[in-house]
Amino acid sequence: MQTTLSGEQVRDLMVETLCTALDQAFSTMAGMEVSIGPVLPLEAERPDGQLVASLVSWVGHWSGTGVLECTPEFACLLTSRLLGAEPEELDEESLNCIAEMSNIVFGNMKTRLEGVLGEMQLGIPTVVYGSGIGIWTPQSKFLTLPVQIERHVLRVKIYMVCQLADNDAERDPVGHLWSGFHHEASTR
Protein backbone atom coordinates (compact mmCIF):
# COMPACT_ATOMS: atom_id res chain seq x y z
CA MET A 1 0.00 0.00 0.00
CA GLN A 2 1.45 3.35 -1.02
CA THR A 3 0.54 6.24 1.23
CA THR A 4 0.04 9.72 -0.14
CA LEU A 5 0.87 11.27 3.21
CA SER A 6 4.02 13.34 3.58
CA GLY A 7 6.65 12.31 6.12
CA GLU A 8 5.47 15.11 8.38
CA GLN A 9 1.86 13.91 8.17
CA VAL A 10 2.95 10.34 8.98
CA ARG A 11 4.93 11.64 11.96
CA ASP A 12 1.96 13.64 13.25
CA LEU A 13 -0.33 10.62 12.80
CA MET A 14 2.15 8.40 14.67
CA VAL A 15 2.37 10.86 17.59
CA GLU A 16 -1.41 11.21 17.82
CA THR A 17 -1.94 7.45 17.58
CA LEU A 18 0.80 6.70 20.12
CA CYS A 19 -0.66 9.22 22.61
CA THR A 20 -4.09 7.61 22.31
CA ALA A 21 -2.63 4.10 22.66
CA LEU A 22 -0.64 5.10 25.78
CA ASP A 23 -3.65 6.70 27.43
CA GLN A 24 -5.95 3.77 26.70
CA ALA A 25 -3.48 1.07 27.70
CA PHE A 26 -2.45 2.55 31.04
CA SER A 27 -5.91 3.80 32.05
CA THR A 28 -7.78 0.65 31.01
CA MET A 29 -5.28 -2.01 32.06
CA ALA A 30 -3.71 -0.40 35.14
CA GLY A 31 -6.04 2.43 36.20
CA MET A 32 -3.19 4.93 35.77
CA GLU A 33 -3.63 8.51 34.58
CA VAL A 34 -1.19 9.50 31.84
CA SER A 35 0.20 12.96 31.11
CA ILE A 36 2.18 13.18 27.88
CA GLY A 37 4.70 15.96 27.38
CA PRO A 38 6.07 17.48 24.20
CA VAL A 39 8.31 15.47 21.90
CA LEU A 40 11.87 15.64 23.20
CA PRO A 41 14.70 16.77 20.93
CA LEU A 42 16.87 14.01 19.50
CA GLU A 43 19.81 15.06 21.64
CA ALA A 44 17.83 14.81 24.90
CA GLU A 45 19.83 13.14 27.63
CA ARG A 46 18.77 9.76 28.79
CA PRO A 47 18.17 9.17 32.49
CA ASP A 48 20.97 7.91 34.70
CA GLY A 49 20.71 4.84 36.90
CA GLN A 50 18.77 1.64 36.49
CA LEU A 51 16.61 1.30 33.42
CA VAL A 52 14.03 -1.18 32.17
CA ALA A 53 13.25 -0.98 28.45
CA SER A 54 10.87 -3.08 26.40
CA LEU A 55 11.37 -3.04 22.63
CA VAL A 56 8.73 -4.09 20.13
CA SER A 57 9.21 -4.04 16.38
CA TRP A 58 6.83 -4.30 13.44
CA VAL A 59 7.39 -4.95 9.74
CA GLY A 60 5.43 -4.23 6.60
CA HIS A 61 5.38 -1.42 4.05
CA TRP A 62 6.25 0.71 7.08
CA SER A 63 8.55 -0.91 9.62
CA GLY A 64 9.70 0.36 12.97
CA THR A 65 10.54 -0.10 16.60
CA GLY A 66 8.82 1.15 19.74
CA VAL A 67 10.56 1.39 23.10
CA LEU A 68 8.98 1.82 26.52
CA GLU A 69 11.64 2.93 29.07
CA CYS A 70 11.02 3.13 32.81
CA THR A 71 12.68 2.62 36.16
CA PRO A 72 12.59 -0.67 38.06
CA GLU A 73 10.39 1.10 40.64
CA PHE A 74 7.80 1.87 37.98
CA ALA A 75 7.96 -1.72 36.70
CA CYS A 76 7.16 -2.91 40.24
CA LEU A 77 4.29 -0.39 40.55
CA LEU A 78 2.86 -1.53 37.22
CA THR A 79 3.09 -5.15 38.38
CA SER A 80 1.12 -4.32 41.51
CA ARG A 81 -1.57 -2.56 39.43
CA LEU A 82 -1.82 -5.31 36.83
CA LEU A 83 -1.42 -8.41 39.00
CA GLY A 84 -2.05 -7.26 42.55
CA ALA A 85 1.44 -8.50 43.49
CA GLU A 86 3.72 -6.30 45.58
CA PRO A 87 7.26 -6.91 44.30
CA GLU A 88 9.93 -5.04 46.25
CA GLU A 89 12.47 -5.37 43.47
CA LEU A 90 12.54 -6.13 39.77
CA ASP A 91 11.57 -9.73 39.13
CA GLU A 92 10.32 -11.92 36.29
CA GLU A 93 6.70 -10.83 36.81
CA SER A 94 7.75 -7.15 36.58
CA LEU A 95 9.68 -7.78 33.36
CA ASN A 96 6.66 -9.64 31.94
CA CYS A 97 4.35 -6.74 32.86
CA ILE A 98 6.54 -4.19 31.10
CA ALA A 99 6.76 -6.48 28.05
CA GLU A 100 2.99 -6.93 28.00
CA MET A 101 2.29 -3.20 28.41
CA SER A 102 4.64 -2.36 25.52
CA ASN A 103 2.94 -5.05 23.43
CA ILE A 104 -0.46 -3.52 24.18
CA VAL A 105 0.65 0.08 23.51
CA PHE A 106 2.55 -0.57 20.28
CA GLY A 107 0.10 -3.23 19.08
CA ASN A 108 -2.77 -0.76 19.52
CA MET A 109 -0.78 1.94 17.71
CA LYS A 110 0.13 -0.43 14.86
CA THR A 111 -3.48 -1.55 14.43
CA ARG A 112 -4.70 2.04 14.21
CA LEU A 113 -1.96 2.99 11.72
CA GLU A 114 -2.65 0.02 9.43
CA GLY A 115 -5.80 1.67 8.07
CA VAL A 116 -3.62 4.43 6.62
CA LEU A 117 -0.14 2.93 6.23
CA GLY A 118 -0.93 -0.68 5.29
CA GLU A 119 -0.63 -4.02 7.04
CA MET A 120 2.19 -4.57 9.52
CA GLN A 121 3.19 -7.58 11.61
CA LEU A 122 4.07 -7.08 15.27
CA GLY A 123 7.13 -8.78 16.76
CA ILE A 124 7.62 -10.23 20.22
CA PRO A 125 8.66 -7.77 22.96
CA THR A 126 12.24 -7.90 24.20
CA VAL A 127 13.08 -6.45 27.62
CA VAL A 128 16.52 -5.19 28.60
CA TYR A 129 17.37 -3.90 32.07
CA GLY A 130 20.26 -2.77 34.20
CA SER A 131 22.61 0.22 34.54
CA GLY A 132 24.26 2.10 31.71
CA ILE A 133 21.96 0.76 29.00
CA GLY A 134 21.92 2.55 25.68
CA ILE A 135 19.54 1.86 22.80
CA TRP A 136 20.72 2.63 19.28
CA THR A 137 19.51 2.12 15.71
CA PRO A 138 21.60 2.55 12.57
CA GLN A 139 19.86 5.87 11.86
CA SER A 140 19.55 6.86 15.55
CA LYS A 141 16.29 8.67 14.81
CA PHE A 142 13.82 8.00 17.59
CA LEU A 143 10.91 10.27 18.38
CA THR A 144 10.82 10.46 22.19
CA LEU A 145 7.80 11.33 24.32
CA PRO A 146 8.05 11.88 28.08
CA VAL A 147 5.12 10.26 29.88
CA GLN A 148 4.27 11.20 33.46
CA ILE A 149 2.40 8.56 35.48
CA GLU A 150 2.00 9.45 39.12
CA ARG A 151 5.52 10.42 40.30
CA HIS A 152 7.25 8.41 37.55
CA VAL A 153 8.48 9.66 34.20
CA LEU A 154 8.67 7.13 31.40
CA ARG A 155 10.21 7.69 27.99
CA VAL A 156 8.39 6.24 25.01
CA LYS A 157 10.32 6.11 21.75
CA ILE A 158 9.29 5.26 18.25
CA TYR A 159 11.14 4.88 14.97
CA MET A 160 9.54 4.14 11.60
CA VAL A 161 10.79 3.86 8.05
CA CYS A 162 9.02 3.24 4.75
CA GLN A 163 10.52 -0.07 3.58
CA LEU A 164 8.98 -0.45 0.15
CA ALA A 165 9.55 3.00 -1.35
CA ASP A 166 10.39 3.28 -5.05
CA ASN A 167 13.61 5.23 -4.47
CA ASP A 168 16.10 5.95 -1.70
CA ALA A 169 14.77 9.49 -1.11
CA GLU A 170 11.31 8.10 -0.29
CA ARG A 171 12.81 5.28 1.80
CA ASP A 172 14.64 7.63 4.18
CA PRO A 173 13.37 7.32 7.72
CA VAL A 174 10.62 9.64 8.77
CA GLY A 175 12.99 10.40 11.65
CA HIS A 176 14.91 12.96 9.58
CA LEU A 177 11.86 15.21 9.89
CA TRP A 178 11.72 14.95 13.68
CA SER A 179 14.64 17.13 14.70
CA GLY A 180 13.24 20.42 15.88
CA PHE A 181 9.69 19.08 15.94
CA HIS A 182 7.77 19.95 19.10
CA HIS A 183 4.39 18.36 19.63
CA GLU A 184 2.07 20.37 21.85
CA ALA A 185 1.98 18.95 25.36
CA SER A 186 -1.21 17.13 26.09
CA THR A 187 -2.73 15.68 29.19
CA ARG A 188 -4.51 12.43 28.68
C-alpha positions in Angstrom: 0.0 0.0 0.0 1.4 3.4 -1.0 0.5 6.2 1.2 0.0 9.7 -0.1 0.9 11.3 3.2 4.0 13.3 3.6 6.6 12.3 6.1 5.5 15.1 8.4 1.9 13.9 8.2 2.9 10.3 9.0 4.9 11.6 12.0 2.0 13.6 13.2 -0.3 10.6 12.8 2.1 8.4 14.7 2.4 10.9 17.6 -1.4 11.2 17.8 -1.9 7.4 17.6 0.8 6.7 20.1 -0.7 9.2 22.6 -4.1 7.6 22.3 -2.6 4.1 22.7 -0.6 5.1 25.8 -3.6 6.7 27.4 -6.0 3.8 26.7 -3.5 1.1 27.7 -2.5 2.6 31.0 -5.9 3.8 32.1 -7.8 0.7 31.0 -5.3 -2.0 32.1 -3.7 -0.4 35.1 -6.0 2.4 36.2 -3.2 4.9 35.8 -3.6 8.5 34.6 -1.2 9.5 31.8 0.2 13.0 31.1 2.2 13.2 27.9 4.7 16.0 27.4 6.1 17.5 24.2 8.3 15.5 21.9 11.9 15.6 23.2 14.7 16.8 20.9 16.9 14.0 19.5 19.8 15.1 21.6 17.8 14.8 24.9 19.8 13.1 27.6 18.8 9.8 28.8 18.2 9.2 32.5 21.0 7.9 34.7 20.7 4.8 36.9 18.8 1.6 36.5 16.6 1.3 33.4 14.0 -1.2 32.2 13.2 -1.0 28.5 10.9 -3.1 26.4 11.4 -3.0 22.6 8.7 -4.1 20.1 9.2 -4.0 16.4 6.8 -4.3 13.4 7.4 -5.0 9.7 5.4 -4.2 6.6 5.4 -1.4 4.1 6.2 0.7 7.1 8.5 -0.9 9.6 9.7 0.4 13.0 10.5 -0.1 16.6 8.8 1.1 19.7 10.6 1.4 23.1 9.0 1.8 26.5 11.6 2.9 29.1 11.0 3.1 32.8 12.7 2.6 36.2 12.6 -0.7 38.1 10.4 1.1 40.6 7.8 1.9 38.0 8.0 -1.7 36.7 7.2 -2.9 40.2 4.3 -0.4 40.5 2.9 -1.5 37.2 3.1 -5.1 38.4 1.1 -4.3 41.5 -1.6 -2.6 39.4 -1.8 -5.3 36.8 -1.4 -8.4 39.0 -2.1 -7.3 42.6 1.4 -8.5 43.5 3.7 -6.3 45.6 7.3 -6.9 44.3 9.9 -5.0 46.2 12.5 -5.4 43.5 12.5 -6.1 39.8 11.6 -9.7 39.1 10.3 -11.9 36.3 6.7 -10.8 36.8 7.8 -7.2 36.6 9.7 -7.8 33.4 6.7 -9.6 31.9 4.3 -6.7 32.9 6.5 -4.2 31.1 6.8 -6.5 28.0 3.0 -6.9 28.0 2.3 -3.2 28.4 4.6 -2.4 25.5 2.9 -5.1 23.4 -0.5 -3.5 24.2 0.6 0.1 23.5 2.5 -0.6 20.3 0.1 -3.2 19.1 -2.8 -0.8 19.5 -0.8 1.9 17.7 0.1 -0.4 14.9 -3.5 -1.5 14.4 -4.7 2.0 14.2 -2.0 3.0 11.7 -2.6 0.0 9.4 -5.8 1.7 8.1 -3.6 4.4 6.6 -0.1 2.9 6.2 -0.9 -0.7 5.3 -0.6 -4.0 7.0 2.2 -4.6 9.5 3.2 -7.6 11.6 4.1 -7.1 15.3 7.1 -8.8 16.8 7.6 -10.2 20.2 8.7 -7.8 23.0 12.2 -7.9 24.2 13.1 -6.5 27.6 16.5 -5.2 28.6 17.4 -3.9 32.1 20.3 -2.8 34.2 22.6 0.2 34.5 24.3 2.1 31.7 22.0 0.8 29.0 21.9 2.5 25.7 19.5 1.9 22.8 20.7 2.6 19.3 19.5 2.1 15.7 21.6 2.6 12.6 19.9 5.9 11.9 19.6 6.9 15.6 16.3 8.7 14.8 13.8 8.0 17.6 10.9 10.3 18.4 10.8 10.5 22.2 7.8 11.3 24.3 8.1 11.9 28.1 5.1 10.3 29.9 4.3 11.2 33.5 2.4 8.6 35.5 2.0 9.5 39.1 5.5 10.4 40.3 7.2 8.4 37.6 8.5 9.7 34.2 8.7 7.1 31.4 10.2 7.7 28.0 8.4 6.2 25.0 10.3 6.1 21.7 9.3 5.3 18.2 11.1 4.9 15.0 9.5 4.1 11.6 10.8 3.9 8.0 9.0 3.2 4.7 10.5 -0.1 3.6 9.0 -0.4 0.1 9.6 3.0 -1.4 10.4 3.3 -5.0 13.6 5.2 -4.5 16.1 5.9 -1.7 14.8 9.5 -1.1 11.3 8.1 -0.3 12.8 5.3 1.8 14.6 7.6 4.2 13.4 7.3 7.7 10.6 9.6 8.8 13.0 10.4 11.7 14.9 13.0 9.6 11.9 15.2 9.9 11.7 15.0 13.7 14.6 17.1 14.7 13.2 20.4 15.9 9.7 19.1 15.9 7.8 20.0 19.1 4.4 18.4 19.6 2.1 20.4 21.9 2.0 19.0 25.4 -1.2 17.1 26.1 -2.7 15.7 29.2 -4.5 12.4 28.7 
